[in-house]
Amino acid sequence: MQGPSERGASGRLADWDRFADLRRFAVPTLVIGARYDTMDPAYREATSRQLQSGKYLYLPEGSHLAMYDDQQRYFDGLATFLKGVE
């Protein structure tokens, strides 16, 4: 659902993939990827490129809780994104 996962999916979600539909979203969206996150940062970046107004923020010292372990980059990136949204 948010990229490949070591946990996998089964049942009705086994083949569920909405990646191609992301092109339909026009709302400004910040997608955040972090080096130590379990969600693949490269997939997160690809997700941002699918969105019409997607932006990507990479946090080299971050994990899934990057707002704590890469705080400065996280909040600087978030503030920059929000200032750029009309």
PDB file of N, CA, C and O in Angstrom:
ATOM      1  N   MET A   1       0.813  -1.188   0.000  1.00  0.00           N
ATOM      2  CA  MET A   1       0.000   0.000   0.000  1.00  0.00           C
ATOM      3  C   MET A   1       0.859   1.254   0.000  1.00  0.00           C
ATOM      4  O   MET A   1       0.454   2.286  -0.535  1.00  0.00           O
ATOM      5  N   GLN A   2       2.038   1.172   0.594  1.00  0.00           N
ATOM      6  CA  GLN A   2       2.975   2.287   0.545  1.00  0.00           C
ATOM      7  C   GLN A   2       4.309   1.792   0.013  1.00  0.00           C
ATOM      8  O   GLN A   2       5.371   2.209   0.475  1.00  0.00           O
ATOM      9  N   GLY A   3       4.241   0.914  -0.949  1.00  0.00           N
ATOM     10  CA  GLY A   3       5.443   0.356  -1.538  1.00  0.00           C
ATOM     11  C   GLY A   3       5.658  -1.065  -1.077  1.00  0.00           C
ATOM     12  O   GLY A   3       4.908  -1.581  -0.249  1.00  0.00           O
ATOM     13  N   PRO A   4       6.685  -1.696  -1.616  1.00  0.00           N
ATOM     14  CA  PRO A   4       6.975  -3.082  -1.241  1.00  0.00           C
ATOM     15  C   PRO A   4       7.194  -3.208   0.265  1.00  0.00           C
ATOM     16  O   PRO A   4       7.762  -2.318   0.897  1.00  0.00           O
ATOM     17  N   SER A   5       6.742  -4.310   0.822  1.00  0.00           N
ATOM     18  CA  SER A   5       6.850  -4.521   2.260  1.00  0.00           C
ATOM     19  C   SER A   5       7.291  -5.949   2.544  1.00  0.00           C
ATOM     20  O   SER A   5       6.881  -6.890   1.864  1.00  0.00           O
ATOM     21  N   GLU A   6       8.124  -6.089   3.551  1.00  0.00           N
ATOM     22  CA  GLU A   6       8.537  -7.428   3.961  1.00  0.00           C
ATOM     23  C   GLU A   6       7.388  -8.176   4.632  1.00  0.00           C
ATOM     24  O   GLU A   6       7.445  -9.396   4.780  1.00  0.00           O
ATOM     25  N   ARG A   7       6.365  -7.463   5.031  1.00  0.00           N
ATOM     26  CA  ARG A   7       5.219  -8.089   5.685  1.00  0.00           C
ATOM     27  C   ARG A   7       4.253  -8.690   4.670  1.00  0.00           C
ATOM     28  O   ARG A   7       3.567  -9.670   4.961  1.00  0.00           O
ATOM     29  N   GLY A   8       4.204  -8.103   3.491  1.00  0.00           N
ATOM     30  CA  GLY A   8       3.340  -8.617   2.439  1.00  0.00           C
ATOM     31  C   GLY A   8       1.872  -8.368   2.717  1.00  0.00           C
ATOM     32  O   GLY A   8       1.497  -7.903   3.793  1.00  0.00           O
ATOM     33  N   ALA A   9       1.068  -8.676   1.755  1.00  0.00           N
ATOM     34  CA  ALA A   9      -0.380  -8.541   1.871  1.00  0.00           C
ATOM     35  C   ALA A   9      -1.006  -9.821   1.354  1.00  0.00           C
ATOM     36  O   ALA A   9      -0.400 -10.565   0.583  1.00  0.00           O
ATOM     37  N   SER A  10      -2.217 -10.058   1.788  1.00  0.00           N
ATOM     38  CA  SER A  10      -2.910 -11.260   1.335  1.00  0.00           C
ATOM     39  C   SER A  10      -4.384 -10.938   1.139  1.00  0.00           C
ATOM     40  O   SER A  10      -4.824  -9.812   1.373  1.00  0.00           O
ATOM     41  N   GLY A  11      -5.127 -11.925   0.713  1.00  0.00           N
ATOM     42  CA  GLY A  11      -6.557 -11.734   0.511  1.00  0.00           C
ATOM     43  C   GLY A  11      -6.841 -10.698  -0.556  1.00  0.00           C
ATOM     44  O   GLY A  11      -6.172 -10.661  -1.589  1.00  0.00           O
ATOM     45  N   ARG A  12      -7.823  -9.862  -0.310  1.00  0.00           N
ATOM     46  CA  ARG A  12      -8.234  -8.851  -1.288  1.00  0.00           C
ATOM     47  C   ARG A  12      -7.158  -7.809  -1.569  1.00  0.00           C
ATOM     48  O   ARG A  12      -7.179  -7.165  -2.618  1.00  0.00           O
ATOM     49  N   LEU A  13      -6.228  -7.638  -0.650  1.00  0.00           N
ATOM     50  CA  LEU A  13      -5.185  -6.629  -0.838  1.00  0.00           C
ATOM     51  C   LEU A  13      -3.934  -7.172  -1.526  1.00  0.00           C
ATOM     52  O   LEU A  13      -3.006  -6.411  -1.802  1.00  0.00           O
ATOM     53  N   ALA A  14      -3.895  -8.456  -1.801  1.00  0.00           N
ATOM     54  CA  ALA A  14      -2.694  -9.073  -2.366  1.00  0.00           C
ATOM     55  C   ALA A  14      -2.237  -8.399  -3.660  1.00  0.00           C
ATOM     56  O   ALA A  14      -1.037  -8.225  -3.869  1.00  0.00           O
ATOM     57  N   ASP A  15      -3.159  -8.023  -4.515  1.00  0.00           N
ATOM     58  CA  ASP A  15      -2.806  -7.404  -5.796  1.00  0.00           C
ATOM     59  C   ASP A  15      -3.288  -5.960  -5.904  1.00  0.00           C
ATOM     60  O   ASP A  15      -3.367  -5.411  -7.002  1.00  0.00           O
ATOM     61  N   TRP A  16      -3.603  -5.355  -4.785  1.00  0.00           N
ATOM     62  CA  TRP A  16      -4.125  -3.997  -4.777  1.00  0.00           C
ATOM     63  C   TRP A  16      -2.991  -3.012  -5.027  1.00  0.00           C
ATOM     64  O   TRP A  16      -2.033  -2.956  -4.256  1.00  0.00           O
ATOM     65  N   ASP A  17      -3.096  -2.242  -6.091  1.00  0.00           N
ATOM     66  CA  ASP A  17      -2.051  -1.287  -6.452  1.00  0.00           C
ATOM     67  C   ASP A  17      -2.706  -0.052  -7.054  1.00  0.00           C
ATOM     68  O   ASP A  17      -3.316  -0.130  -8.120  1.00  0.00           O
ATOM     69  N   ARG A  18      -2.585   1.066  -6.390  1.00  0.00           N
ATOM     70  CA  ARG A  18      -3.198   2.314  -6.853  1.00  0.00           C
ATOM     71  C   ARG A  18      -2.136   3.299  -7.352  1.00  0.00           C
ATOM     72  O   ARG A  18      -2.436   4.476  -7.556  1.00  0.00           O
ATOM     73  N   PHE A  19      -0.918   2.838  -7.549  1.00  0.00           N
ATOM     74  CA  PHE A  19       0.192   3.709  -7.925  1.00  0.00           C
ATOM     75  C   PHE A  19      -0.127   4.550  -9.164  1.00  0.00           C
ATOM     76  O   PHE A  19       0.130   5.753  -9.173  1.00  0.00           O
ATOM     77  N   ALA A  20      -0.675   3.938 -10.192  1.00  0.00           N
ATOM     78  CA  ALA A  20      -0.975   4.662 -11.433  1.00  0.00           C
ATOM     79  C   ALA A  20      -2.029   5.749 -11.227  1.00  0.00           C
ATOM     80  O   ALA A  20      -2.049   6.739 -11.958  1.00  0.00           O
ATOM     81  N   ASP A  21      -2.895   5.571 -10.245  1.00  0.00           N
ATOM     82  CA  ASP A  21      -3.949   6.558  -9.987  1.00  0.00           C
ATOM     83  C   ASP A  21      -3.423   7.836  -9.336  1.00  0.00           C
ATOM     84  O   ASP A  21      -4.126   8.846  -9.302  1.00  0.00           O
ATOM     85  N   LEU A  22      -2.210   7.801  -8.826  1.00  0.00           N
ATOM     86  CA  LEU A  22      -1.662   8.987  -8.166  1.00  0.00           C
ATOM     87  C   LEU A  22      -1.588  10.181  -9.111  1.00  0.00           C
ATOM     88  O   LEU A  22      -1.653  11.324  -8.658  1.00  0.00           O
ATOM     89  N   ARG A  23      -1.456   9.944 -10.399  1.00  0.00           N
ATOM     90  CA  ARG A  23      -1.390  11.033 -11.388  1.00  0.00           C
ATOM     91  C   ARG A  23      -2.648  11.895 -11.379  1.00  0.00           C
ATOM     92  O   ARG A  23      -2.623  13.036 -11.840  1.00  0.00           O
ATOM     93  N   ARG A  24      -3.731  11.363 -10.864  1.00  0.00           N
ATOM     94  CA  ARG A  24      -4.996  12.101 -10.827  1.00  0.00           C
ATOM     95  C   ARG A  24      -5.035  13.144  -9.712  1.00  0.00           C
ATOM     96  O   ARG A  24      -5.873  14.045  -9.744  1.00  0.00           O
ATOM     97  N   PHE A  25      -4.151  13.038  -8.736  1.00  0.00           N
ATOM     98  CA  PHE A  25      -4.155  13.949  -7.595  1.00  0.00           C
ATOM     99  C   PHE A  25      -3.424  15.241  -7.939  1.00  0.00           C
ATOM    100  O   PHE A  25      -2.250  15.223  -8.309  1.00  0.00           O
ATOM    101  N   ALA A  26      -4.129  16.360  -7.815  1.00  0.00           N
ATOM    102  CA  ALA A  26      -3.541  17.655  -8.146  1.00  0.00           C
ATOM    103  C   ALA A  26      -3.167  18.460  -6.900  1.00  0.00           C
ATOM    104  O   ALA A  26      -2.474  19.472  -7.004  1.00  0.00           O
ATOM    105  N   VAL A  27      -3.609  18.030  -5.753  1.00  0.00           N
ATOM    106  CA  VAL A  27      -3.340  18.769  -4.518  1.00  0.00           C
ATOM    107  C   VAL A  27      -1.842  18.695  -4.185  1.00  0.00           C
ATOM    108  O   VAL A  27      -1.237  17.632  -4.321  1.00  0.00           O
ATOM    109  N   PRO A  28      -1.242  19.804  -3.752  1.00  0.00           N
ATOM    110  CA  PRO A  28       0.170  19.770  -3.364  1.00  0.00           C
ATOM    111  C   PRO A  28       0.394  18.740  -2.251  1.00  0.00           C
ATOM    112  O   PRO A  28      -0.309  18.731  -1.240  1.00  0.00           O
ATOM    113  N   THR A  29       1.379  17.885  -2.461  1.00  0.00           N
ATOM    114  CA  THR A  29       1.624  16.784  -1.528  1.00  0.00           C
ATOM    115  C   THR A  29       3.115  16.644  -1.276  1.00  0.00           C
ATOM    116  O   THR A  29       3.909  16.581  -2.215  1.00  0.00           O
ATOM    117  N   LEU A  30       3.489  16.595  -0.012  1.00  0.00           N
ATOM    118  CA  LEU A  30       4.876  16.357   0.367  1.00  0.00           C
ATOM    119  C   LEU A  30       5.011  14.889   0.756  1.00  0.00           C
ATOM    120  O   LEU A  30       4.335  14.412   1.667  1.00  0.00           O
ATOM    121  N   VAL A  31       5.883  14.186   0.062  1.00  0.00           N
ATOM    122  CA  VAL A  31       6.164  12.784   0.365  1.00  0.00           C
ATOM    123  C   VAL A  31       7.545  12.744   1.011  1.00  0.00           C
ATOM    124  O   VAL A  31       8.510  13.280   0.467  1.00  0.00           O
ATOM    125  N   ILE A  32       7.630  12.110   2.162  1.00  0.00           N
ATOM    126  CA  ILE A  32       8.872  12.098   2.926  1.00  0.00           C
ATOM    127  C   ILE A  32       9.450  10.692   2.949  1.00  0.00           C
ATOM    128  O   ILE A  32       8.751   9.719   3.234  1.00  0.00           O
ATOM    129  N   GLY A  33      10.728  10.604   2.647  1.00  0.00           N
ATOM    130  CA  GLY A  33      11.450   9.340   2.725  1.00  0.00           C
ATOM    131  C   GLY A  33      12.636   9.502   3.659  1.00  0.00           C
ATOM    132  O   GLY A  33      13.237  10.574   3.734  1.00  0.00           O
ATOM    133  N   ALA A  34      12.965   8.443   4.365  1.00  0.00           N
ATOM    134  CA  ALA A  34      14.072   8.499   5.314  1.00  0.00           C
ATOM    135  C   ALA A  34      14.949   7.262   5.164  1.00  0.00           C
ATOM    136  O   ALA A  34      14.466   6.160   4.902  1.00  0.00           O
ATOM    137  N   ARG A  35      16.220   7.470   5.334  1.00  0.00           N
ATOM    138  CA  ARG A  35      17.207   6.406   5.121  1.00  0.00           C
ATOM    139  C   ARG A  35      16.925   5.149   5.943  1.00  0.00           C
ATOM    140  O   ARG A  35      17.063   4.036   5.435  1.00  0.00           O
ATOM    141  N   TYR A  36      16.540   5.313   7.185  1.00  0.00           N
ATOM    142  CA  TYR A  36      16.371   4.166   8.078  1.00  0.00           C
ATOM    143  C   TYR A  36      14.907   3.759   8.264  1.00  0.00           C
ATOM    144  O   TYR A  36      14.573   3.044   9.210  1.00  0.00           O
ATOM    145  N   ASP A  37      14.049   4.209   7.376  1.00  0.00           N
ATOM    146  CA  ASP A  37      12.637   3.843   7.440  1.00  0.00           C
ATOM    147  C   ASP A  37      12.440   2.471   6.804  1.00  0.00           C
ATOM    148  O   ASP A  37      13.208   2.073   5.928  1.00  0.00           O
ATOM    149  N   THR A  38      11.425   1.759   7.241  1.00  0.00           N
ATOM    150  CA  THR A  38      11.115   0.471   6.623  1.00  0.00           C
ATOM    151  C   THR A  38      10.440   0.657   5.267  1.00  0.00           C
ATOM    152  O   THR A  38      10.423  -0.266   4.452  1.00  0.00           O
ATOM    153  N   MET A  39       9.884   1.841   5.021  1.00  0.00           N
ATOM    154  CA  MET A  39       9.313   2.137   3.707  1.00  0.00           C
ATOM    155  C   MET A  39      10.452   2.639   2.820  1.00  0.00           C
ATOM    156  O   MET A  39      11.118   3.617   3.159  1.00  0.00           O
ATOM    157  N   ASP A  40      10.672   1.987   1.713  1.00  0.00           N
ATOM    158  CA  ASP A  40      11.784   2.261   0.812  1.00  0.00           C
ATOM    159  C   ASP A  40      11.780   3.717   0.336  1.00  0.00           C
ATOM    160  O   ASP A  40      10.821   4.146  -0.306  1.00  0.00           O
ATOM    161  N   PRO A  41      12.842   4.489   0.642  1.00  0.00           N
ATOM    162  CA  PRO A  41      12.894   5.888   0.215  1.00  0.00           C
ATOM    163  C   PRO A  41      12.811   6.061  -1.306  1.00  0.00           C
ATOM    164  O   PRO A  41      12.235   7.040  -1.781  1.00  0.00           O
ATOM    165  N   ALA A  42      13.367   5.141  -2.059  1.00  0.00           N
ATOM    166  CA  ALA A  42      13.294   5.249  -3.526  1.00  0.00           C
ATOM    167  C   ALA A  42      11.847   5.121  -4.003  1.00  0.00           C
ATOM    168  O   ALA A  42      11.436   5.807  -4.939  1.00  0.00           O
ATOM    169  N   TYR A  43      11.092   4.258  -3.369  1.00  0.00           N
ATOM    170  CA  TYR A  43       9.678   4.114  -3.727  1.00  0.00           C
ATOM    171  C   TYR A  43       8.905   5.369  -3.332  1.00  0.00           C
ATOM    172  O   TYR A  43       8.011   5.805  -4.057  1.00  0.00           O
ATOM    173  N   ARG A  44       9.244   5.938  -2.204  1.00  0.00           N
ATOM    174  CA  ARG A  44       8.594   7.176  -1.764  1.00  0.00           C
ATOM    175  C   ARG A  44       8.887   8.301  -2.763  1.00  0.00           C
ATOM    176  O   ARG A  44       8.001   9.088  -3.096  1.00  0.00           O
ATOM    177  N   GLU A  45      10.127   8.371  -3.235  1.00  0.00           N
ATOM    178  CA  GLU A  45      10.479   9.390  -4.223  1.00  0.00           C
ATOM    179  C   GLU A  45       9.703   9.174  -5.521  1.00  0.00           C
ATOM    180  O   GLU A  45       9.201  10.127  -6.116  1.00  0.00           O
ATOM    181  N   ALA A  46       9.609   7.927  -5.952  1.00  0.00           N
ATOM    182  CA  ALA A  46       8.832   7.614  -7.160  1.00  0.00           C
ATOM    183  C   ALA A  46       7.368   8.002  -6.966  1.00  0.00           C
ATOM    184  O   ALA A  46       6.721   8.483  -7.896  1.00  0.00           O
ATOM    185  N   THR A  47       6.856   7.796  -5.777  1.00  0.00           N
ATOM    186  CA  THR A  47       5.486   8.195  -5.466  1.00  0.00           C
ATOM    187  C   THR A  47       5.315   9.698  -5.659  1.00  0.00           C
ATOM    188  O   THR A  47       4.325  10.141  -6.242  1.00  0.00           O
ATOM    189  N   SER A  48       6.264  10.477  -5.178  1.00  0.00           N
ATOM    190  CA  SER A  48       6.163  11.939  -5.309  1.00  0.00           C
ATOM    191  C   SER A  48       6.165  12.366  -6.772  1.00  0.00           C
ATOM    192  O   SER A  48       5.510  13.344  -7.134  1.00  0.00           O
ATOM    193  N   ARG A  49       6.891  11.645  -7.610  1.00  0.00           N
ATOM    194  CA  ARG A  49       6.943  11.995  -9.036  1.00  0.00           C
ATOM    195  C   ARG A  49       5.644  11.653  -9.762  1.00  0.00           C
ATOM    196  O   ARG A  49       5.341  12.246 -10.797  1.00  0.00           O
ATOM    197  N   GLN A  50       4.883  10.716  -9.236  1.00  0.00           N
ATOM    198  CA  GLN A  50       3.600  10.361  -9.842  1.00  0.00           C
ATOM    199  C   GLN A  50       2.546  11.442  -9.613  1.00  0.00           C
ATOM    200  O   GLN A  50       1.638  11.608 -10.428  1.00  0.00           O
ATOM    201  N   LEU A  51       2.661  12.164  -8.527  1.00  0.00           N
ATOM    202  CA  LEU A  51       1.675  13.182  -8.168  1.00  0.00           C
ATOM    203  C   LEU A  51       1.878  14.440  -9.006  1.00  0.00           C
ATOM    204  O   LEU A  51       3.014  14.831  -9.272  1.00  0.00           O
ATOM    205  N   GLN A  52       0.790  15.071  -9.420  1.00  0.00           N
ATOM    206  CA  GLN A  52       0.886  16.279 -10.242  1.00  0.00           C
ATOM    207  C   GLN A  52       1.661  17.390  -9.542  1.00  0.00           C
ATOM    208  O   GLN A  52       2.448  18.094 -10.174  1.00  0.00           O
ATOM    209  N   SER A  53       1.444  17.547  -8.257  1.00  0.00           N
ATOM    210  CA  SER A  53       2.116  18.598  -7.484  1.00  0.00           C
ATOM    211  C   SER A  53       2.888  17.986  -6.322  1.00  0.00           C
ATOM    212  O   SER A  53       2.901  18.522  -5.214  1.00  0.00           O
ATOM    213  N   GLY A  54       3.526  16.864  -6.593  1.00  0.00           N
ATOM    214  CA  GLY A  54       4.263  16.169  -5.547  1.00  0.00           C
ATOM    215  C   GLY A  54       5.659  16.725  -5.348  1.00  0.00           C
ATOM    216  O   GLY A  54       6.336  17.100  -6.305  1.00  0.00           O
ATOM    217  N   LYS A  55       6.075  16.775  -4.113  1.00  0.00           N
ATOM    218  CA  LYS A  55       7.436  17.158  -3.733  1.00  0.00           C
ATOM    219  C   LYS A  55       7.993  16.044  -2.862  1.00  0.00           C
ATOM    220  O   LYS A  55       7.252  15.364  -2.153  1.00  0.00           O
ATOM    221  N   TYR A  56       9.303  15.866  -2.922  1.00  0.00           N
ATOM    222  CA  TYR A  56       9.949  14.808  -2.148  1.00  0.00           C
ATOM    223  C   TYR A  56      10.958  15.408  -1.188  1.00  0.00           C
ATOM    224  O   TYR A  56      11.731  16.294  -1.551  1.00  0.00           O
ATOM    225  N   LEU A  57      10.940  14.919   0.029  1.00  0.00           N
ATOM    226  CA  LEU A  57      11.902  15.324   1.050  1.00  0.00           C
ATOM    227  C   LEU A  57      12.600  14.069   1.548  1.00  0.00           C
ATOM    228  O   LEU A  57      11.958  13.162   2.077  1.00  0.00           O
ATOM    229  N   TYR A  58      13.923  14.017   1.377  1.00  0.00           N
ATOM    230  CA  TYR A  58      14.716  12.876   1.844  1.00  0.00           C
ATOM    231  C   TYR A  58      15.433  13.256   3.131  1.00  0.00           C
ATOM    232  O   TYR A  58      16.052  14.316   3.219  1.00  0.00           O
ATOM    233  N   LEU A  59      15.344  12.386   4.124  1.00  0.00           N
ATOM    234  CA  LEU A  59      15.958  12.632   5.424  1.00  0.00           C
ATOM    235  C   LEU A  59      17.029  11.575   5.681  1.00  0.00           C
ATOM    236  O   LEU A  59      16.708  10.453   6.073  1.00  0.00           O
ATOM    237  N   PRO A  60      18.308  11.924   5.461  1.00  0.00           N
ATOM    238  CA  PRO A  60      19.387  10.937   5.543  1.00  0.00           C
ATOM    239  C   PRO A  60      19.651  10.390   6.941  1.00  0.00           C
ATOM    240  O   PRO A  60      20.274   9.338   7.080  1.00  0.00           O
ATOM    241  N   GLU A  61      19.196  11.073   7.964  1.00  0.00           N
ATOM    242  CA  GLU A  61      19.388  10.579   9.333  1.00  0.00           C
ATOM    243  C   GLU A  61      18.079  10.107   9.948  1.00  0.00           C
ATOM    244  O   GLU A  61      18.023   9.799  11.138  1.00  0.00           O
ATOM    245  N   GLY A  62      17.029  10.049   9.139  1.00  0.00           N
ATOM    246  CA  GLY A  62      15.706   9.743   9.660  1.00  0.00           C
ATOM    247  C   GLY A  62      15.333   8.277   9.602  1.00  0.00           C
ATOM    248  O   GLY A  62      15.906   7.488   8.850  1.00  0.00           O
ATOM    249  N   SER A  63      14.349   7.942  10.425  1.00  0.00           N
ATOM    250  CA  SER A  63      13.726   6.624  10.420  1.00  0.00           C
ATOM    251  C   SER A  63      12.231   6.850  10.184  1.00  0.00           C
ATOM    252  O   SER A  63      11.841   7.874   9.624  1.00  0.00           O
ATOM    253  N   HIS A  64      11.407   5.916  10.601  1.00  0.00           N
ATOM    254  CA  HIS A  64       9.966   6.096  10.449  1.00  0.00           C
ATOM    255  C   HIS A  64       9.469   7.260  11.312  1.00  0.00           C
ATOM    256  O   HIS A  64       8.408   7.822  11.042  1.00  0.00           O
ATOM    257  N   LEU A  65      10.219   7.616  12.329  1.00  0.00           N
ATOM    258  CA  LEU A  65       9.886   8.761  13.184  1.00  0.00           C
ATOM    259  C   LEU A  65      10.885   9.888  12.939  1.00  0.00           C
ATOM    260  O   LEU A  65      11.496  10.408  13.873  1.00  0.00           O
ATOM    261  N   ALA A  66      11.040  10.252  11.683  1.00  0.00           N
ATOM    262  CA  ALA A  66      12.048  11.241  11.290  1.00  0.00           C
ATOM    263  C   ALA A  66      11.832  12.601  11.939  1.00  0.00           C
ATOM    264  O   ALA A  66      12.779  13.377  12.072  1.00  0.00           O
ATOM    265  N   MET A  67      10.606  12.900  12.343  1.00  0.00           N
ATOM    266  CA  MET A  67      10.373  14.184  13.004  1.00  0.00           C
ATOM    267  C   MET A  67      11.100  14.252  14.346  1.00  0.00           C
ATOM    268  O   MET A  67      11.249  15.330  14.921  1.00  0.00           O
ATOM    269  N   TYR A  68      11.550  13.103  14.840  1.00  0.00           N
ATOM    270  CA  TYR A  68      12.336  13.059  16.072  1.00  0.00           C
ATOM    271  C   TYR A  68      13.825  12.891  15.801  1.00  0.00           C
ATOM    272  O   TYR A  68      14.645  13.577  16.409  1.00  0.00           O
ATOM    273  N   ASP A  69      14.186  11.975  14.882  1.00  0.00           N
ATOM    274  CA  ASP A  69      15.607  11.667  14.732  1.00  0.00           C
ATOM    275  C   ASP A  69      16.300  12.404  13.587  1.00  0.00           C
ATOM    276  O   ASP A  69      17.504  12.230  13.395  1.00  0.00           O
ATOM    277  N   ASP A  70      15.587  13.209  12.834  1.00  0.00           N
ATOM    278  CA  ASP A  70      16.200  14.110  11.848  1.00  0.00           C
ATOM    279  C   ASP A  70      15.389  15.408  11.852  1.00  0.00           C
ATOM    280  O   ASP A  70      14.951  15.902  10.813  1.00  0.00           O
ATOM    281  N   GLN A  71      15.211  15.935  13.061  1.00  0.00           N
ATOM    282  CA  GLN A  71      14.289  17.050  13.295  1.00  0.00           C
ATOM    283  C   GLN A  71      14.559  18.281  12.444  1.00  0.00           C
ATOM    284  O   GLN A  71      13.639  18.820  11.830  1.00  0.00           O
ATOM    285  N   GLN A  72      15.784  18.723  12.400  1.00  0.00           N
ATOM    286  CA  GLN A  72      16.079  19.978  11.700  1.00  0.00           C
ATOM    287  C   GLN A  72      15.708  19.887  10.223  1.00  0.00           C
ATOM    288  O   GLN A  72      15.024  20.767   9.700  1.00  0.00           O
ATOM    289  N   ARG A  73      16.153  18.831   9.552  1.00  0.00           N
ATOM    290  CA  ARG A  73      15.819  18.666   8.135  1.00  0.00           C
ATOM    291  C   ARG A  73      14.315  18.468   7.936  1.00  0.00           C
ATOM    292  O   ARG A  73      13.730  18.998   6.992  1.00  0.00           O
ATOM    293  N   TYR A  74      13.706  17.709   8.828  1.00  0.00           N
ATOM    294  CA  TYR A  74      12.265  17.449   8.728  1.00  0.00           C
ATOM    295  C   TYR A  74      11.474  18.757   8.775  1.00  0.00           C
ATOM    296  O   TYR A  74      10.680  19.044   7.879  1.00  0.00           O
ATOM    297  N   PHE A  75      11.697  19.539   9.819  1.00  0.00           N
ATOM    298  CA  PHE A  75      10.903  20.756   9.982  1.00  0.00           C
ATOM    299  C   PHE A  75      11.297  21.849   8.993  1.00  0.00           C
ATOM    300  O   PHE A  75      10.440  22.627   8.572  1.00  0.00           O
ATOM    301  N   ASP A  76      12.563  21.928   8.615  1.00  0.00           N
ATOM    302  CA  ASP A  76      12.962  22.875   7.567  1.00  0.00           C
ATOM    303  C   ASP A  76      12.278  22.516   6.247  1.00  0.00           C
ATOM    304  O   ASP A  76      11.756  23.388   5.553  1.00  0.00           O
ATOM    305  N   GLY A  77      12.286  21.229   5.909  1.00  0.00           N
ATOM    306  CA  GLY A  77      11.651  20.776   4.673  1.00  0.00           C
ATOM    307  C   GLY A  77      10.149  20.976   4.689  1.00  0.00           C
ATOM    308  O   GLY A  77       9.561  21.385   3.688  1.00  0.00           O
ATOM    309  N   LEU A  78       9.529  20.689   5.818  1.00  0.00           N
ATOM    310  CA  LEU A  78       8.086  20.878   5.954  1.00  0.00           C
ATOM    311  C   LEU A  78       7.723  22.354   5.838  1.00  0.00           C
ATOM    312  O   LEU A  78       6.763  22.703   5.150  1.00  0.00           O
ATOM    313  N   ALA A  79       8.483  23.221   6.505  1.00  0.00           N
ATOM    314  CA  ALA A  79       8.211  24.661   6.443  1.00  0.00           C
ATOM    315  C   ALA A  79       8.389  25.191   5.020  1.00  0.00           C
ATOM    316  O   ALA A  79       7.580  25.991   4.550  1.00  0.00           O
ATOM    317  N   THR A  80       9.435  24.751   4.342  1.00  0.00           N
ATOM    318  CA  THR A  80       9.663  25.177   2.958  1.00  0.00           C
ATOM    319  C   THR A  80       8.505  24.754   2.067  1.00  0.00           C
ATOM    320  O   THR A  80       8.029  25.533   1.242  1.00  0.00           O
ATOM    321  N   PHE A  81       8.056  23.514   2.239  1.00  0.00           N
ATOM    322  CA  PHE A  81       6.926  23.026   1.450  1.00  0.00           C
ATOM    323  C   PHE A  81       5.674  23.859   1.724  1.00  0.00           C
ATOM    324  O   PHE A  81       5.006  24.306   0.792  1.00  0.00           O
ATOM    325  N   LEU A  82       5.360  24.064   2.990  1.00  0.00           N
ATOM    326  CA  LEU A  82       4.141  24.799   3.343  1.00  0.00           C
ATOM    327  C   LEU A  82       4.181  26.245   2.857  1.00  0.00           C
ATOM    328  O   LEU A  82       3.155  26.787   2.447  1.00  0.00           O
ATOM    329  N   LYS A  83       5.343  26.867   2.899  1.00  0.00           N
ATOM    330  CA  LYS A  83       5.462  28.242   2.402  1.00  0.00           C
ATOM    331  C   LYS A  83       5.243  28.317   0.895  1.00  0.00           C
ATOM    332  O   LYS A  83       4.816  29.349   0.377  1.00  0.00           O
ATOM    333  N   GLY A  84       5.532  27.232   0.197  1.00  0.00           N
ATOM    334  CA  GLY A  84       5.378  27.212  -1.251  1.00  0.00           C
ATOM    335  C   GLY A  84       3.978  26.871  -1.731  1.00  0.00           C
ATOM    336  O   GLY A  84       3.692  26.955  -2.925  1.00  0.00           O
ATOM    337  N   VAL A  85       3.108  26.489  -0.812  1.00  0.00           N
ATOM    338  CA  VAL A  85       1.733  26.136  -1.173  1.00  0.00           C
ATOM    339  C   VAL A  85       0.879  27.394  -1.144  1.00  0.00           C
ATOM    340  O   VAL A  85       0.878  28.134  -0.160  1.00  0.00           O
ATOM    341  N   GLU A  86       0.168  27.624  -2.208  1.00  0.00           N
ATOM    342  CA  GLU A  86      -0.675  28.826  -2.282  1.00  0.00           C
ATOM    343  C   GLU A  86      -1.975  28.625  -1.549  1.00  0.00           C
ATOM    344  O   GLU A  86      -2.807  29.532  -1.507  1.00  0.00           O
TER     345      GLU A  86
END
